[in-house]
Amino acid sequence: MEDCIFCKIIKGDIPSYKIYEDEYTYAFLDIAKDVDGHTLVVPKKHVTNILDCDEETLHHVMNTVKKISNHYTDDLGYDGVDLINANGEAAQQSVFHLHIHIIPRKKDDKVNAWPNFDGAKTEIEDMYNKLKMM
């Protein structure tokens, strides 16, 4: 897609701090500088988000997410990672090219990557009956 910032990064039109690349995926540091090591993993094929992503592309993206996450924890001394993904405008997706955020974590790093929710408004059994796929 011509005006997609992530497609431009993949093509090399915009510089990036590349962490990893293979035939299907590209991973680079997020330039927001909000958390040390904040990494984005994107498919080289343009897809908007997980909702329109084919299974093969998603498989490659998640393999890369796992590979990088293992590298951060096994080789670089991080204690864990947060994985964050938003799908659609209502979910606060800001760039409409599928991407998974990897946030490397250390114990007691004081990073709060978990959202504060206001609380469910529907009884859990009602939600279960609405959402179940059986």
C-alpha positions in Angstrom: 0.0 0.0 0.0 1.5 3.3 -1.1 0.8 5.5 1.9 1.3 2.9 4.6 4.2 3.9 6.9 5.0 0.3 7.7 5.1 -0.6 4.1 7.5 2.3 3.5 9.7 1.1 6.4 9.7 -2.5 4.9 10.7 -1.1 1.5 13.5 1.0 3.0 11.9 4.3 2.0 11.9 5.3 5.7 14.8 4.3 7.9 14.3 2.0 10.8 16.2 0.2 13.6 15.8 -3.3 12.2 15.9 -6.1 14.8 15.0 -9.0 12.6 13.9 -9.8 9.0 13.0 -12.9 7.1 11.2 -13.5 3.8 7.8 -12.8 5.4 8.3 -10.5 8.4 10.1 -7.4 9.5 10.7 -6.3 13.1 12.0 -2.9 14.2 12.2 -0.7 17.2 9.3 1.7 17.8 10.6 5.2 17.6 8.2 6.5 20.2 10.8 5.8 22.9 8.1 5.0 25.5 9.7 1.8 26.8 13.3 0.5 26.2 13.3 -2.3 23.6 9.7 -1.6 22.3 9.7 -3.7 19.2 7.1 -4.0 16.4 6.7 -7.1 14.3 4.9 -6.7 10.9 4.2 -8.9 8.0 5.8 -7.8 4.7 2.5 -8.4 3.0 0.1 -5.6 3.7 -2.9 -6.7 5.7 -4.9 -4.3 7.8 -5.1 -6.3 11.0 -5.7 -9.8 12.4 -9.3 -9.6 11.2 -8.4 -9.7 7.5 -5.1 -11.6 7.8 -4.8 -15.0 6.1 -3.6 -17.9 8.3 -0.2 -18.3 6.6 0.7 -14.7 7.1 -0.4 -14.7 10.7 1.6 -17.9 11.3 4.7 -16.2 10.0 4.1 -13.1 12.2 3.6 -15.2 15.3 6.7 -17.3 14.6 8.7 -14.1 14.4 7.1 -12.8 17.6 8.0 -16.0 19.4 11.6 -16.0 18.0 12.2 -12.4 19.1 10.5 -12.9 22.5 12.7 -15.9 23.2 15.8 -14.0 22.1 15.0 -11.2 24.5 14.3 -13.6 27.5 16.9 -16.4 26.7 19.8 -14.3 25.4 19.4 -10.8 26.7 18.3 -11.3 30.3 14.8 -10.0 30.1 12.4 -11.7 32.5 9.3 -11.7 30.2 7.5 -9.8 27.4 4.2 -8.2 26.9 2.5 -8.7 23.6 0.1 -6.0 22.5 -2.1 -5.8 19.4 -5.1 -3.7 18.5 -7.5 -4.5 15.6 -9.7 -1.8 14.2 -10.3 1.9 15.0 -12.6 1.0 18.0 -9.7 -1.0 19.5 -7.4 2.0 19.1 -5.4 0.6 16.2 -3.3 3.6 15.1 -1.5 2.2 12.0 -3.6 0.1 9.8 -1.0 -2.5 8.9 -1.0 -5.6 11.2 1.6 -5.2 13.9 2.4 -6.9 17.2 4.1 -4.9 19.9 6.7 -6.7 22.0 7.6 -5.0 25.2 10.6 -6.5 26.9 10.1 -6.7 30.7 12.3 -6.9 33.8 11.0 -7.7 37.3 10.1 -4.5 39.1 10.6 -2.3 36.0 7.5 -0.3 37.0 6.1 -0.5 33.4 2.3 -0.8 33.6 1.4 -2.2 30.2 -2.0 -3.6 31.3 -5.0 -1.3 30.8 -7.2 -0.2 33.6 -10.7 -1.3 32.8 -13.8 0.3 34.3 -15.4 -3.1 35.0 -17.7 -5.4 33.1 -21.3 -4.2 32.8 -22.9 -7.5 31.7 -23.2 -10.7 33.9 -20.6 -13.2 32.9 -23.1 -15.9 32.1 -24.9 -13.6 29.7 -21.6 -12.8 28.0 -20.8 -16.5 27.8 -24.1 -17.2 26.1 -23.6 -14.4 23.7 -19.9 -15.2 22.8 -19.6 -18.9 22.8 -19.0 -20.6 19.5 -20.2 -24.1 20.3 
